Amino acid sequence: MDPVVAIALWALLFLGSHLLLSSRAVRPRLISTFGEDRYPGVYSIVALATFIPLCLAFARHKHSGAMLWSLRDVPAVRYLVWALMLFAFVIFVASFITPNPGAMNAIGEAKHTSAPRGVLKISRHPSFVAFITFGLAHLLMNGFVGDVIFFATFPALSLVGGMHQDARKEAQLGASYQSLEASTSFFPGLALIRGRQHWTAADTPWLAIALGVALTALILWLHPMLFGGNPLGM
């Protein structure tokens, strides 16, 4: 099979299975069959069954297909990618620290909407924003068709997933979640720019920032050994 076709096939299966299992038609039936507590496990098994082959196909066929762009040797783009990845790590870590009623399996405090705080003032879907940022950063550095298909999968799934979760939470939580949507944004920083939210010192996720910086430094060091390539451009 052509390498680009193999990557595209697994990417479609990965995206399609996610959308199917979380759809309004299928999700309730799965919950009815397996129970609400077991549904995330079923969802995760199917996700891994498509994501692992996708990653293996990409690992075997990196830089396959025609080159659409080449920006690796542009210093400004490389610095931008570092900044994007730092932001992705920080906001991803922060998504675990701040309870989020918009999360797929919100628990405890996160099941109930309240005044947004911390990272939720930046985006009500911080983990999705992290994956979108990760994908966009790697698209800048990888312009071959196979690479583009692989890394575009992350923003595509996250954008659709975020919109789908908003619709599902509206149905579950009603007006309280609609109020959260009105006061926040999916696009990072938009609610702050438009004055719907105001950042305070108490909202600054210092722990997430510290861990994000540490993770960024660790990945810069390990990237050539784990994934190939060199983010430092050396």
N, C-alpha and C positions, 0 to 999 in steps of 0.2 A: 504494500500500500504506500502511496505517496506520503512522505513525512508531513507535509502541510495538511493533507486530507486527514491523516490520523489524528493530528492535534485538533483540527476543527471538529472531527467526529466526537472525540471525548469531551471537548469543550461544550458542544451542543447537548450531549448526554448529561453532563454535570449541571448545566443551566436548566435544561428541560426537567430533570428529575426534581430539582429544588422547587421550581415553579409548580410542578404537578402536585407534589406532596404537600405543599403549603397552600394550594388553591382552596377556594371555598367549597368546591364540589368534593374534593378528595380528603382534605384534612379532617373534617368532622367524621367521616366514615372510618378513617384510621384510628381516630381517638375513640370512637365507639367500639372498634374491634379490639384494640390493644390497651385502651385506657389512657387517660391524659398523662399519667406519670411515665408510661412506656413509649408514648409517641415520640418524644425527643430522641430516644434510643434508636427507634426504627428510622427516623429521619437521618440521624448521624451515620448509621450503617450504610444507607443508600448513598449518602453524600461521600463517604470514604470510598465506597465501591466504584464511584465514578471519578473522584478527585485524584486518587492514587494513580490510576492508569493515565489520567491526563498529565500528571507531573512526570510520570515515567516516559510517556511519549515525548514530552517536551525535552526532558533531560537527554534522551537519545538523539533528538533531532534539533538541537539548538541552532539558531541562525539558518533555518531552512527556508527555501523559497527566495523570491526576489527581494532585494534591499529597497525599501521605500524611502528611508532617510538614514543619515549617518550624522549623529550629533555628539558622539563620544569625545571628540577632540575639541569641542567648544567649551572653554573654561567656564563661561557664564552658565551654560546649561548644566554642567557637572555640579557647580555650586548650588544651583537651583534644586537638583535632584537630592543633594545632601539635606538641604533645608526641608524638602518635602518629606523625606524619610524620617527626619527628626520629628516633624509635626505628626506623621503617621504613628510613630511609636508612642509619643506623648499622649495623643488623644485616644489611642487604643488602650493604653494602661489606665487612663482616666476613666474610660468607659466601664471598667470593672470596679472602680472606687465609688462612683456616684450611682445610686439606685436609679434605674431608668424604667418608667412605665411603658416606654415604647419598645423595650427589648422583647425578643420572641418569647422567652419563658421568664418573664418578670416574677420575682418572688418577694415575699416580705413587704417592706416599705415600698418597693418598686411597683407593686400591684396597683397602688393607688396614686393618682395624680396629685401633685402638690406644686407649690411655687418652684419653678426651675432654679437649679443652683449649679455652680461649678461648670463642668464641661457641657451640661445641657443648655447653658446659655449660648454656647458656641454652635452646637448642633444637637437636636433631639435624638439623632442616630449616630453617636460618635464612633461606634465600631464600624459601621458601614462607611463613614467618611474616611476612616483609617485605611480600609481596603481599597477604596476609590483612589486615595492619594498614593498608596503603594503601587497600584496598577499604573496610574499616570506617570509616576516617577520612572518606572521601569520601561514604559513605552518610549519615553524620551531617549533612553539609552539603548534600546533594542528595536531597530527598524526593519528587521527581516519579517516577511509575511507570517511565518510560523510563530515568531516571538510576539508579534502584534496580536495574533489570535489568542495566544495563551494569556498575555498580560491584560488584554482588553476584557477577558472573562471576569476579572475581579470588579472593575467598575460597573460592568453590565449587570452582574448579579446583585451588587450592592444598591444600585439605583432602583432596580425593579423591586428588590427585597424591601427597601425602605418605604417605597410607596405602597407596597402590599401590606406591610405591617401597620402603616398608618390607617389603611382602610379597615383592617381587621380589628385594631384597637378602638377605632371609632364605633364599630359594631358592638364590641365588648363593653367599653367604658362610657360610651355616649358623650354627653355634653362636656364632661370633665376632661376627656381627652381632646375634644375639639377645642376647648379652651387652651390646653397645652399647645396644640398646633398653632393656634392664633398668636400665641405669645413667644413662640420659638421658630426655628427654621431648620430645614434639612441641610441646605447649603450653608457651609460653615461661616459664621460671622454675620450672616445677613440680618438676623434679628437684632444684633447689636448695632449694625450700621443704620438700620431703619428706626432705632430707638425703642423697639419693643422690649429690649432687655438692657440692663446696665451692669457693667462689670464692676466688682468690688474686690478689695484685697482678699477677702475671705473666700472668693471664688477661685483664686489661683491654686491649681493643683500641684503644689510643690513636690509631693512624692512622685506623681506621675512624670513631672519634668525631670526629676533626678533619675528615675528609672529609664525614662526615654533617652536621655543623654547617654546613660551607661549602655543601653541596648544598641544605640546607634554606633557607639565606639566599638562595641563587641562585634557587631556585624561588619563594620569596616575592616576589622582585623581578620575575621574568620571567612569573609565572603570568598576570597580566592581559593581557600581550601575546601569549602563546602559547596560552593556553587560555580566556581570558575570566575574569570574576569577579575578586574581590580577596580573597585569604586574610587580609589585614590588616583587612578590613572597612571600609576608608576609602571 
